[in-house]
Amino acid sequence: MPNPKRRHSKTRRDKRRTHDKASTPTLSVDATTGMTHLRHRAHWSEGKLYYRGKVVLEKAVD
């Protein structure tokens, strides 16, 4: 395996890492419930599971 002959500077390392930051998650507002949720994820609202504005699952009442 090839190894570096000389040490890379801190500036050079930091320039490479400028793009390695976490981005903020994209949020959407559901048209049916008006709740904010992560995109492409189902979310619970009032005991019902919604995905793309439609009820997918209802919580069982015990």
C-alpha positions in Angstrom: 0.0 0.0 0.0 1.4 3.4 -0.9 2.0 5.8 2.0 2.4 9.6 1.9 6.0 10.7 1.8 5.3 14.0 3.6 2.7 15.2 6.1 -0.3 17.1 4.8 -0.9 20.4 6.4 -4.0 21.2 8.6 -5.2 23.6 6.0 -5.1 21.0 3.3 -7.0 18.5 5.5 -9.6 21.1 6.4 -10.1 22.1 2.7 -10.9 18.4 2.0 -13.4 18.2 4.9 -15.4 21.4 4.0 -18.1 19.3 2.3 -18.4 16.7 5.1 -21.0 18.6 7.1 -24.5 17.4 8.0 -27.3 19.0 6.1 -30.6 19.9 7.6 -33.4 17.4 6.9 -36.0 18.4 4.4 -39.4 18.8 6.0 -42.9 18.8 4.4 -46.3 19.8 5.6 -49.0 17.2 5.2 -52.0 18.6 3.3 -54.5 16.5 5.2 -53.4 17.0 8.8 -51.2 20.1 8.5 -48.4 18.5 10.5 -44.7 19.0 9.7 -42.8 15.7 9.0 -39.8 14.3 7.3 -40.2 13.8 3.6 -40.9 10.3 2.4 -41.7 9.1 5.9 -45.0 8.1 7.4 -46.1 10.1 10.5 -48.6 9.6 13.4 -51.4 12.0 13.9 -54.3 11.5 16.4 -53.8 7.7 16.5 -53.5 7.3 12.7 -50.5 6.7 10.6 -50.4 8.9 7.5 -48.3 8.6 4.3 -48.8 10.9 1.4 -52.0 12.4 2.9 -53.7 9.0 3.2 -54.4 6.9 6.3 -52.2 3.8 6.2 -52.9 2.4 9.7 -55.2 3.1 12.6 -54.1 2.5 16.2 -56.1 -0.4 17.7 -58.3 0.7 20.6 -57.9 -1.7 23.6 
